[in-house]
Amino acid sequence: MSEPTDRFAIEIGTGTVVHIIDMDADQGERNSRSSFGIGGPGEMMCSRGNRHPRPQHVPVSEFLAGLDIDKDGFEGDAPDEICSYCWSNTRGAVGTERDQTGDNISERIGTVGYRLRWKQKGRARDEWYDIVVGPETTMAELDRLVCRFSTLDDFHLRMYGLEDEYLDSSLNVIPDHQYEKAGDRSYTRASEMTIADVAERATLWDDDRLSMIYDFGTPSHYYCIVKEVYEPAEVDEVLERDDVITSTDTAAIVREKRP
């Protein structure tokens, strides 16, 4: 499925800051945003710049990666290099499109897999790991792969949650060995909760987050961002590739950036 952010590109050479172009927009139905010149394909996401006569377009994610800027979607303030008016208008357009497709998304949640990009707070630009999971993947399997790249072991207490919950986790998911020692039945064994369970509780979709905290006394924080949504068959295809870094029966680390 094409994501709402896929249709936007950066137009190189449009002034002191670059502008964002909606590549899917119909030039025959232009609105006030694009009143300053015709230019190339698509529609500029603001009316404060001119289109380049021979434009060069690059995906927004590629442009940000080239500047080593860590952004997920169009969250937060615009980078200095990108027109802030374009950024704000694009963020609004993406939000509207996601709202319009919300009914379809709600029907699919719990039946799909995800590519989760895991990062440690404070090191997000330097290091990350992509883990592909299926709806039937247990949190125990996910925990096993997180431990592979984070070098955590059974001596590190840890807990998974939604968004930025960390110690305030509403999931209260902990590894099985930790559950046996906790003596608190409000926690959930990692082997007893699947990604589908988490997704249905959190309405998990693109750009949403999960969290993990370890060593509760002097806590360290990891979080993941949903970078891509997969149909189950696509998850199976990923797991069958030769280039996966390491895997379980239903999940795999497929990509990494290391210092």
C-alpha positions, -999 to +999 in steps of 0.1 A: +000+000+000+013+035-009+018+055+022+006+092+025+042+104+027+053+086-005+038+112-028+060+141-015+094+151-029+120+178-024+126+201-054+162+210-056+172+245-067+142+265-056+160+291-035+178+295-001+155+268+013+141+238-007+104+233-012+082+203-010+063+191-040+031+170-040+040+148-070+005+134-072-013+167-074-032+175-106-018+207-121-051+214-137-067+217-103-042+241-087-051+261-056-036+291-039-005+272-027+009+270-063+001+304-077+037+314-080+048+297-112+041+265-131+074+246-131+077+209-132+053+181-123+032+182-091+023+211-069+044+231-045+032+229-009+033+267-003+029+299-023+061+315-011+085+303-037+090+298-075+092+264-092+125+256-108+123+255-146+143+222-148+136+207-114+154+178-098+133+159-073+144+136-045+123+117-019+120+136+014+135+107+033+166+106+010+171+144+013+170+142+051+193+112+053+218+131+031+219+158+058+220+133+086+187+146+099+167+121+120+130+128+112+101+103+110+075+116+086+068+153+090+069+154+128+080+184+148+095+216+133+109+219+098+146+214+094+164+247+086+170+236+050+133+230+042+106+257+038+086+258+070+054+267+052+057+237+030+065+215+060+035+227+079+011+223+050+025+188+042+021+177+077-016+188+076-022+171+043-007+138+055-029+140+086-060+145+066-052+116+043-046+093+072-079+103+087-097+096+055-081+061+053-087+054+090-116+030+085-096+008+062-066+008+086-088-002+116-100-033+097-064-043+089-049-038+124-041-071+140-037-088+107-005-071+094+032-071+101+055-042+106+091-030+101+101-016+134+131+007+136+146+005+171+168+033+185+183+041+218+174+075+232+203+099+227+219+078+199+191+078+173+213+093+146+242+070+152+227+036+155+194+018+147+181-016+138+151-026+117+131-056+129+104-071+108+076-088+127+045-106+118+011-104+136+018-138+153+053-128+165+053-129+203+068-101+224+093-128+236+106-132+200+108-095+196+126-092+229+151-119+218+160-099+187+162-066+207+187-083+230+208-094+201+216-059+190+215-042+224+236-069+242+211-071+270+208-104+288+188-119+316+205-098+342+189-066+328+154-060+339+133-046+311+097-038+302+078-029+270+052-002+266+034+020+241+047+053+227+068+069+255+053+050+284+085+034+296+081+030+334+044+040+331+038+011+307+002+002+302+012-031+285+034-042+314+050-068+292+082-083+306+104-113+297+091-147+309+121-153+333+115-119+348+078-126+352+086-157+373+106-136+398+084-106+398+056-121+419+032-095+405+004-108+383-004-074+369+025-080+345+022-100+313+046-127+301+062-117+268+054-151+254+017-146+260+013-114+240+016-111+202+023-081+179-014-084+168-024-080+205-003-049+209-014-035+175-051-038+184-045-022+218-025+006+204-041+009+169-005+005+157+003+020+122+029+040+103+050+064+125+035+050+157+059+040+185+066+013+211+090+017+239+113-004+261+131+005+293+158-015+310+178-013+343+150+005+362+172+020+389+193+040+363+170+035+333+180+034+297+154+039+270+149+023+236+120+031+213+108+019+179+090+036+151+067+017+126+085+024+093+065+001+071+034-021+072+034-055+056+008-081+046+016-115+062+029-129+029+053-100+026+067-108+061+072-144+049+091-131+019+114-110+041+121-140+064+131-161+034+158-137+022+194-146+024+205-111+036+186-111+070+210-104+098+194-128+123+159-142+128+134-162+148+106-182+134+084-152+126+107-121+129+141-109+117+166-081+120+168-070+084+188-037+084+211-018+107+231+013+111+261+010+134+287+035+145 
